[in-house]
Amino acid sequence: MATKKVTVTLDADQLDRIRTLVGSGAAPSISGFVQHAAGVALDDIAGWGAMLADALEATGGELSAEERRWADETLGNRRRRGSSAA
């Protein structure tokens, strides 16, 4: 797999905790930890997307415009110009 070097900004406490894990041998390196964390997050997002798709299919599909308006009003969401609330 090809890799690319990037700059990532982390909270100082997070970086300290990652460095502690690397120092104890629980993580291979800072880059290794961040690569693993990114992979876990991407898999998690994909899993939630699949679960949402299954739930929508089981309950009748996407919300209609009328259902979306009702939900927005009920939840107190204000729609931004040119975008949906979901």
PyMOL commands that set and color helices and strands:
alter all, ss='L'
color gray80, all
select helices_A, chain A and resi 12-24+30-58+65-75
alter helices_A, ss='H'
color red, helices_A
deselect
rebuild
show_as cartoon
